[in-house]
């Protein structure tokens, strides 16, 4: 209060507070940063789903003739659906495994770079946990399932005659 009274009528008034109160206010501000980062992560995840879905749809569209041929050879609709969906799952899981494998050296480089910056305090507790790795792999499987579902259904419903007539 004495500090506040000293600067009460000055051009730059101050509000003195104990260090504990300042730290609590700072942590409140960090909550908003966490929300911002989570929101950005969700937008990125949604964009990745759209990109993977578009890629799988293009892949299925380019292979209509091949799908018609395997249908003519005796593959049932369910088997074609399983083939296209499993392709999407395998590709997304391989991408997830590659991402997880690259996260370890990338995190080490990031922490090393952070140690020589003003945010060095945060660098010492920054690591990729096992739960995060499992969540990333689960997300890659979910993305593969979501992205491959519609192209798999469309591929399984391709008419053999129409598929064989299509010229690529």
C-alpha positions as CSV (number, residue, x, y, z in Angstrom):
1,X,0.0,0.0,0.0
2,X,2.9,2.3,0.7
3,X,4.3,1.8,-2.8
4,X,0.9,2.4,-4.3
5,X,0.5,5.7,-2.3
6,X,3.9,6.9,-3.4
7,X,2.9,6.6,-7.1
8,X,-0.7,7.5,-6.7
9,X,-0.6,10.9,-8.4
10,X,2.2,10.2,-10.8
11,X,2.1,9.9,-14.6
12,X,2.7,6.2,-14.3
13,X,0.6,4.8,-11.4
14,X,1.5,1.3,-10.2
15,X,-0.3,-1.5,-8.6
16,X,2.1,-3.3,-6.2
17,X,1.3,-6.9,-5.4
18,X,3.1,-9.8,-3.7
19,X,5.1,-12.2,-5.9
20,X,2.6,-15.0,-5.1
21,X,-0.3,-13.0,-6.5
22,X,1.7,-12.0,-9.6
23,X,2.5,-15.7,-10.2
24,X,-1.2,-16.6,-9.9
25,X,-2.2,-13.9,-12.4
26,X,0.5,-15.2,-14.8
27,X,-0.8,-18.8,-14.5
28,X,-4.3,-17.5,-15.3
29,X,-3.0,-16.0,-18.5
30,X,-1.3,-19.3,-19.4
31,X,-4.7,-21.0,-19.3
32,X,-5.8,-18.9,-22.2
33,X,-2.6,-19.8,-24.1
34,X,-3.4,-23.5,-23.5
35,X,-6.9,-23.0,-25.0
36,X,-5.4,-21.2,-28.0
37,X,-2.9,-24.0,-28.6
38,X,-5.6,-26.7,-28.3
39,X,-7.8,-24.8,-30.7
40,X,-5.0,-24.6,-33.3
41,X,-4.3,-28.3,-32.8
42,X,-7.9,-29.2,-33.5
43,X,-8.0,-27.1,-36.6
44,X,-4.7,-28.7,-37.8
45,X,-6.2,-32.2,-37.1
46,X,-9.4,-31.4,-39.0
47,X,-7.3,-30.1,-41.9
48,X,-5.2,-33.3,-41.9
49,X,-8.4,-35.4,-42.0
50,X,-9.6,-33.5,-45.0
51,X,-6.3,-33.9,-46.8
52,X,-6.1,-37.6,-46.1
53,X,-9.7,-38.1,-47.2
54,X,-9.1,-36.2,-50.4
55,X,-6.0,-38.3,-51.1
56,X,-7.8,-41.6,-50.4
57,X,-10.8,-40.5,-52.6
58,X,-8.4,-39.7,-55.5
59,X,-6.6,-43.0,-55.1
60,X,-9.9,-44.9,-55.2
61,X,-11.1,-42.9,-58.2
62,X,-7.9,-43.6,-60.1
63,X,-8.3,-47.4,-59.6
64,X,-11.9,-47.9,-60.6
65,X,-10.8,-50.2,-63.4
66,X,-8.6,-52.2,-61.1
67,X,-11.4,-52.5,-58.6
68,X,-13.8,-53.6,-61.4
69,X,-11.3,-56.3,-62.4
70,X,-10.9,-57.7,-58.9
71,X,-14.7,-57.7,-58.6
72,X,-14.9,-59.6,-61.9
73,X,-12.5,-62.1,-60.5
74,X,-14.9,-62.9,-57.8
75,X,-14.1,-60.5,-54.9
76,X,-17.3,-59.6,-53.0
77,X,-18.3,-56.0,-52.0
78,X,-17.2,-56.6,-48.4
79,X,-13.8,-57.8,-49.5
80,X,-13.3,-54.7,-51.7
81,X,-14.5,-52.5,-48.8
82,X,-12.0,-54.2,-46.5
83,X,-9.1,-53.8,-49.0
84,X,-9.6,-50.1,-49.5
85,X,-10.2,-49.4,-45.8
86,X,-7.2,-51.5,-44.8
87,X,-5.1,-49.5,-47.3
88,X,-6.2,-46.3,-45.6
89,X,-5.5,-47.6,-42.2
90,X,-2.0,-49.0,-43.1
91,X,-1.0,-45.7,-44.7
92,X,-2.2,-43.6,-41.8
93,X,-0.6,-45.9,-39.3
94,X,2.7,-45.8,-41.1
95,X,2.5,-42.0,-41.2
96,X,1.7,-42.0,-37.4
97,X,4.7,-44.3,-36.7
98,X,7.0,-42.1,-38.8
99,X,5.7,-39.0,-36.9
100,X,6.3,-40.7,-33.5
101,X,9.7,-41.8,-34.5
102,X,10.7,-38.3,-35.7
103,X,9.2,-36.7,-32.6
104,X,12.0,-38.0,-30.3
105,X,15.0,-36.4,-32.1
106,X,12.9,-33.3,-33.0
107,X,11.9,-32.9,-29.3
108,X,15.6,-33.2,-28.3
109,X,16.6,-30.5,-30.8
110,X,13.7,-28.3,-29.7
111,X,14.7,-28.6,-26.0
112,X,18.3,-27.9,-26.8
113,X,17.4,-24.8,-28.7
114,X,15.0,-23.6,-26.0
115,X,17.8,-23.9,-23.3
116,X,19.5,-20.9,-24.9
117,X,16.5,-18.7,-25.2
118,X,14.3,-16.7,-22.8
119,X,11.9,-19.6,-22.4
120,X,14.6,-21.9,-20.9
121,X,12.4,-22.4,-17.8
122,X,9.9,-24.4,-19.9
123,X,12.6,-26.5,-21.7
124,X,13.5,-28.7,-18.7
125,X,10.0,-30.1,-18.4
126,X,9.3,-30.5,-22.1
127,X,9.2,-34.2,-23.2
128,X,7.0,-36.6,-25.1
129,X,5.3,-39.0,-22.8
130,X,4.1,-42.5,-23.5
131,X,0.5,-41.4,-23.3
132,X,1.1,-38.7,-25.9
133,X,2.7,-41.3,-28.2
134,X,-0.3,-43.7,-27.8
135,X,-2.7,-40.8,-28.4
136,X,-0.9,-39.8,-31.6
137,X,-1.0,-43.4,-32.8
138,X,-4.7,-43.6,-31.9
139,X,-5.3,-40.4,-33.8
140,X,-3.6,-41.7,-36.9
141,X,-5.8,-44.8,-36.8
142,X,-8.9,-42.7,-36.4
143,X,-7.8,-40.4,-39.2
144,X,-7.3,-43.4,-41.5
145,X,-10.7,-44.8,-40.6
146,X,-12.5,-41.5,-41.1
147,X,-10.6,-40.7,-44.3
148,X,-10.9,-44.2,-45.9
149,X,-14.5,-45.0,-45.0
150,X,-16.4,-43.1,-47.8
151,X,-13.9,-44.1,-50.6
152,X,-14.1,-47.7,-49.4
153,X,-17.9,-47.7,-49.6
154,X,-17.9,-46.1,-53.0
155,X,-15.2,-48.5,-54.3
156,X,-17.2,-51.5,-53.0
157,X,-20.3,-50.3,-54.9
158,X,-18.6,-49.9,-58.3
159,X,-20.4,-51.7,-61.0
160,X,-18.2,-54.2,-62.8
161,X,-19.4,-53.2,-66.3
162,X,-19.1,-49.4,-65.6
163,X,-15.7,-49.9,-64.0
164,X,-14.4,-51.8,-67.0
165,X,-15.8,-49.3,-69.5
166,X,-14.0,-46.4,-67.8
167,X,-10.9,-45.3,-69.6
168,X,-8.2,-43.7,-67.5
